[in-house]
Amino acid sequence: MIIDVKLDGWQFHCCGVLPTLGEEVHWCVFACDPELVPSGEPAQFYEDHHEMEDVGFPTSRISGRVLEIYRESVLRGGDEALGVVGNALSAGGREQLQSLSLDDFVAGRRVLVRLEIPDGSELPPYQAEPDEPVWRIRSRDELGEMLNELTGRLAEEYLEIAAVVRNPEQSSIQMTPRASGAAEFRMSRSSGDEDGIEVSAGDGFFRLVPEPQSLLEIEAMLVAVAAGNISSRVLLEDSRAPIFRIEITGHSHQTWLCEFQLKLDELGHDADRYLRPRIEAGDIVYAPWSG
C-alpha cells in the first residue's frame, strides 16, 4: 500500500531524525482532508510527534519504507509569502529530492514523503475542523486586527534577513532567518478553548495573555531573538528525563524563560529517535539573524 505523509519543519527543528530514501520509518500520523488530495494521488497524512491525539485528532502509528521525497508549496488561501524568492514554490508546486535537510523546510515549503506500508495497515479516519474554526473567529476581533497589523509591519521590517509567511486568517506569522544557526520565530493566536497568544522560538514555547499589551512583548521577544539573545540548555540530571531550559534576554534585562521536562519512558518507542539528536547536541546559543 502506498501513502503520502507530509512533514512540517517546526516538528523537526526541535527534535527528530529526518528520513532518507529507502529507510524504514515508524511514525504517528493523522489524516489530511481527502477532498484536498489531487485526483489519482495516494491518501495523504500528516506526521506528528507532538501528540495530536491529546487534542482529539484520530491518529495511528505506522511503519513503512521511504520510496520518494518531495518538497512542496504550503501556501494556501490567505497566506502571504514574503522574501522567499528562490525558496518558495508556486502554489501546488512540487519537486523531487534525493536527500533532505532542515533547509528544505524554509517558510512557504513543506516536505512530502511517499511511503510503502504493509497492506491492511490501520490508518486513522479524517476528522474535520468545525465549519468556523475558533482561530478564524478570533482573527476578526479587535485583538486579531491588532495582531494582523503587527505581523504586517514585522514582515516588512525583517524581509531582508528572514523569509516570512503570514496568515491574517489565523493572526499568525512564521519567520525563518536566512542566517545559519539562528532561531526561527513563530507567533499565532491560540486555536484552543482557552484564548491566548502563542510564541515559539528555538526549542521554546511561550504563552502570552490575549491583551493589547502583549503586542509590545511580542515585538520585544522578536528583537531579542533576532539579535541572537536566545539560548537553549539541556539538563541531564536524569538521562531518561531531560530538562530543556530556553531563555530569551531582552533589553533592560527583561527575560522570558521556558522550562519543561520530557520523560522518555512515557513518550513511547519513538522518543529516543526523535529526541536523542537534540539531547546529544547539548546546549545551544543561537546565532543572530544578521551580522
Residue pairs with C-beta under 8 A, 6 or more apart in sequence:
1 116
1 117
1 118
1 119
1 120
1 121
2 42
2 67
2 114
2 115
2 116
2 117
3 42
3 43
3 44
3 45
3 62
3 64
3 114
3 115
3 117
3 123
4 41
4 42
4 43
4 44
4 45
4 112
4 113
4 114
4 115
5 27
5 29
5 44
5 45
5 46
5 47
5 112
5 113
5 114
5 115
6 32
6 44
6 45
6 46
6 47
6 110
6 111
6 112
6 113
7 19
7 47
7 105
7 110
7 111
7 112
7 113
8 46
8 47
8 105
8 110
9 102
9 104
9 105
9 106
9 109
9 110
9 111
9 184
10 105
10 184
10 186
10 200
11 47
11 48
11 49
11 50
12 18
12 102
12 105
13 102
13 105
13 184
14 202
14 203
14 278
15 49
15 274
15 275
15 277
15 278
16 49
16 273
16 274
16 275
16 277
17 273
17 274
17 277
18 100
18 101
18 102
19 25
19 66
19 69
19 100
19 113
20 66
20 99
20 100
21 66
21 67
21 68
21 69
21 98
21 99
22 65
22 66
23 65
23 66
24 63
24 64
24 65
24 66
25 63
25 64
25 65
25 66
25 113
25 115
26 61
26 62
26 63
26 269
26 270
26 273
27 47
27 49
27 61
27 62
27 64
27 270
28 47
28 48
28 49
28 51
28 52
28 53
28 59
28 60
28 61
28 62
28 270
29 45
29 46
29 47
29 48
29 59
29 60
29 61
29 62
29 123
29 124
30 45
30 46
30 48
30 52
30 53
30 57
30 58
30 59
30 60
30 124
30 127
31 43
31 44
31 45
31 46
31 58
31 123
31 124
31 125
31 126
31 127
32 43
32 44
32 45
32 46
32 126
33 126
33 128
34 43
34 44
34 126
36 44
37 43
37 44
42 114
43 123
44 112
45 123
45 124
46 52
47 113
48 59
49 270
49 274
52 59
53 59
55 192
56 127
57 124
57 127
58 124
58 125
58 127
59 124
60 121
60 122
60 123
60 124
61 268
62 115
62 117
62 121
62 122
62 123
63 117
63 118
63 121
64 115
64 116
64 117
64 118
64 121
65 115
65 116
66 113
66 114
66 115
67 114
67 115
67 116
68 96
68 113
68 114
69 96
69 97
69 98
69 99
69 100
69 111
69 112
69 113
69 114
70 94
70 95
70 96
70 97
70 111
70 112
70 113
70 114
71 89
71 94
71 95
71 97
71 104
71 109
71 110
71 111
71 112
72 89
72 92
72 93
72 94
72 95
72 109
72 110
72 111
72 112
73 88
73 89
73 90
73 91
73 92
73 93
73 94
73 108
73 109
73 110
74 108
74 109
74 110
74 165
75 81
75 88
75 90
75 91
75 108
75 165
76 91
76 167
77 169
78 167
78 168
78 169
78 170
79 108
79 165
79 166
79 167
80 155
80 164
80 165
80 166
80 167
80 168
81 88
81 107
81 108
81 163
81 164
81 165
82 155
82 156
82 159
82 163
82 164
82 165
82 166
83 159
83 160
83 162
83 163
83 164
84 106
84 107
84 108
84 109
84 163
84 164
84 165
87 106
87 107
87 108
87 109
87 163
88 106
88 107
88 108
88 109
88 163
89 95
89 108
89 109
94 112
97 104
97 111
100 111
104 111
105 111
105 176
106 163
106 176
107 162
107 163
107 164
107 165
107 174
107 175
107 176
108 163
108 165
133 191
134 191
134 192
134 193
135 169
135 170
135 171
135 188
135 189
135 190
135 191
136 169
136 170
138 144
138 171
138 189
138 190
138 195
139 147
139 148
139 168
139 169
139 170
139 171
139 189
143 189
143 210
143 211
143 212
144 171
144 189
146 212
146 215
147 171
147 187
147 189
147 197
147 215
148 168
148 171
150 215
150 218
150 219
151 166
151 168
151 171
151 172
151 173
151 187
152 166
154 164
154 173
154 175
154 219
154 222
155 164
155 166
155 173
155 175
158 164
158 175
158 222
158 226
158 289
161 177
161 178
161 179
161 226
161 289
161 290
162 175
162 176
162 177
162 178
162 185
162 226
162 289
163 175
163 176
163 178
164 173
164 174
164 175
164 176
165 173
165 174
166 172
166 173
166 174
167 173
170 188
170 189
170 191
171 188
171 189
172 186
172 187
172 188
172 189
173 185
173 186
173 187
173 188
174 184
174 185
174 186
175 184
175 185
175 186
175 222
176 184
177 183
177 184
177 185
177 226
177 289
178 289
179 287
179 288
179 289
179 290
179 291
180 287
181 286
181 287
182 226
182 228
182 286
182 287
182 288
182 289
183 201
183 202
183 225
183 230
183 286
184 200
184 201
184 202
185 199
185 200
185 201
185 221
185 222
185 225
185 226
186 199
186 200
186 201
187 197
187 198
187 199
187 200
187 218
188 197
188 198
189 195
189 196
189 197
189 198
189 210
190 196
190 197
190 198
190 207
190 210
195 210
196 207
196 208
196 209
196 210
197 207
197 208
197 209
197 210
197 214
197 218
198 205
198 206
198 207
198 208
199 205
199 206
199 207
199 208
199 218
199 221
200 206
201 221
201 225
201 230
201 246
201 248
202 225
202 230
202 232
202 246
202 284
202 286
203 232
203 244
203 246
203 258
203 278
203 284
204 230
204 232
204 244
204 246
204 248
204 256
204 258
205 258
206 221
206 256
206 258
208 214
208 217
208 218
220 250
220 251
220 254
221 248
221 250
221 256
223 250
223 251
224 230
224 248
224 249
224 250
224 251
225 248
225 286
225 289
226 288
226 289
226 290
227 288
227 289
228 285
228 286
228 287
228 288
228 289
229 248
229 249
229 250
230 246
230 247
230 248
230 249
230 285
230 286
231 246
231 247
231 283
231 284
231 285
231 286
232 244
232 245
232 246
232 283
232 284
232 286
233 244
233 245
233 246
233 247
233 283
234 242
234 243
234 244
234 278
234 279
234 281
234 282
234 283
235 242
235 243
235 244
235 245
236 242
236 243
236 279
237 243
240 263
240 264
240 265
241 261
241 262
241 263
241 264
242 261
242 262
242 264
242 275
242 279
243 259
243 260
243 261
244 258
244 259
244 260
244 261
244 262
245 257
245 258
245 259
246 257
246 258
246 259
247 255
247 256
247 257
247 258
248 255
248 256
248 257
249 255
250 256
262 271
262 275
264 271
264 272
264 275
265 271
267 275
